[in-house]
Amino acid sequence: MDAVVFDLDGVLVDSEQLWDEVRRSVVAEHGGTWKEEATRALQGMSTPEWARYLVDELGIRLSAEQAAETVIGEMAKRYEGGPPVLPGAEDTVRAVAGRYPVAIASSSPPSLIEAFLTAADLGDVVRVAVSSEQVAQGKPAPDVYLEAASRLGVGASACAAVEDSTNGLRAALAAEMTVIGVPNPHFPPDPLVLAEAAAVLTDVTELPEALRRLQ
């Protein structure tokens, strides 16, 4: 492995529940109907994709642009006191960056990725940060991972990817990266997809040791 690419939500920031809560609230407030499968379907989508899903599949009475603006605005408010960085996440990223070039490949918009980097003081450590807004398709398509590898100047197959969700795992697998799963306890990934990971961790702080074993 020549580089490590981190997902953000659910891996470094405990935000999957926040996204779910905010989207559910927006759907309820604007005349939509939440579906049981929506939570997992939305995980990994780019902003344009999930905004269209809220309109087309869940029936909210907003345009896709208004839906995106409303949800991201509320998420930004939740981040005003700092994003909910997971325990040990900053130290883990720094430890990994001491051995490998590090990137973030996230479905969050650039503003929320930047909020994390600022809060965690990792702007000088994370060489590349890519939002799925900046590529053609969100996860489970591999686009955001392939773009992160390209910006690092490393072949995707020479990268490790750290993921928590079903769609994120599928995206990293499709990019032919060495996939390390850190299952989200609130929204566990599909066991069959997780079984394709090279390693499965209970906590992101276990990552440096896992990388040593896989090298």
C-alpha positions, -999 to 999 in steps of 0.1 A, spaced: 0 0 0 12 35 -10 -16 56 5 -46 56 28 -80 71 19 -105 77 47 -143 81 45 -154 109 68 -190 103 81 -191 73 105 -153 68 103 -138 100 116 -169 119 126 -199 105 144 -224 121 120 -244 94 103 -271 98 129 -271 136 125 -276 133 88 -304 109 93 -321 130 119 -318 162 98 -331 146 66 -360 129 84 -369 163 99 -368 181 66 -389 154 49 -415 157 77 -416 195 76 -420 197 38 -447 171 31 -427 140 24 -430 105 37 -399 87 51 -394 51 38 -378 23 58 -350 18 32 -342 55 29 -315 57 55 -292 32 39 -301 42 4 -290 78 11 -256 69 27 -229 76 2 -250 96 -22 -236 129 -35 -255 160 -26 -273 163 -59 -282 126 -57 -297 126 -22 -314 159 -28 -332 144 -59 -340 113 -38 -357 134 -12 -379 150 -39 -385 120 -62 -387 91 -38 -398 107 -5 -420 134 -20 -409 166 -2 -424 198 -16 -391 215 -24 -369 216 -54 -337 195 -52 -317 226 -49 -338 238 -20 -337 204 -3 -299 204 -5 -296 240 8 -320 232 37 -303 200 48 -268 213 45 -277 245 63 -291 226 92 -260 203 93 -238 234 93 -257 247 124 -251 214 141 -214 218 134 -212 253 147 -197 240 180 -174 217 161 -182 185 143 -186 153 165 -151 140 159 -149 104 170 -125 96 199 -90 90 187 -98 100 151 -73 129 150 -45 109 165 -52 80 142 -51 101 111 -18 117 122 -3 83 130 -12 69 96 0 101 79 34 95 94 37 65 72 15 71 42 0 100 21 -35 105 34 -67 116 17 -104 119 26 -131 107 1 -165 118 15 -201 122 5 -202 153 27 -201 187 9 -167 205 8 -178 230 35 -184 202 61 -152 184 52 -133 216 57 -151 221 91 -138 187 102 -102 195 90 -103 228 108 -118 214 141 -94 185 141 -64 206 131 -56 182 102 -54 206 73 -16 202 72 -19 164 74 -46 154 49 -31 160 15 -63 156 -5 -100 160 4 -126 151 -22 -164 154 -19 -186 133 -41 -201 167 -52 -169 171 -72 -172 138 -92 -198 124 -116 -214 99 -92 -216 93 -55 -210 60 -36 -215 31 -43 -198 42 -76 -160 44 -72 -156 79 -86 -147 97 -53 -121 71 -44 -106 71 -79 -104 109 -78 -87 109 -44 -61 84 -56 -55 104 -87 -50 136 -68 -25 118 -45 -7 105 -76 -11 69 -65 -28 40 -83 -62 31 -67 -51 -5 -63 -22 7 -42 -45 25 -17 -62 13 14 -97 27 20 -114 30 54 -151 27 53 -182 21 75 -213 18 53 -225 -6 27 -224 19 -1 -190 32 10 -176 -3 11 -190 -11 -23 -174 21 -37 -140 13 -23 -142 -23 -36 -152 -11 -70 -121 12 -70 -101 -20 -63 -86 -6 -31 -77 -27 -1 -108 -21 20 -108 -19 58 -142 -19 74 -151 -1 106 -188 -10 108 -211 18 120 -228 5 152 -259 25 145 -263 15 108 -244 -18 104 -233 -25 68 -245 -55 48 -226 -85 62 -220 -100 27 -203 -67 16 -183 -64 48 -170 -99 43 -152 -87 12 -130 -63 33 -94 -72 39 -98 -64 76 -127 -54 99 -120 -32 129 -142 -24 159 -127 11 163 -107 34 139 -79 36 165 -70 0 155 -61 12 120 -23 17 123 -18 -18 136 -41 -32 109 -21 -14 82 11 -29 96 -4 -64 94 -16 -59 58 15 -43 45 
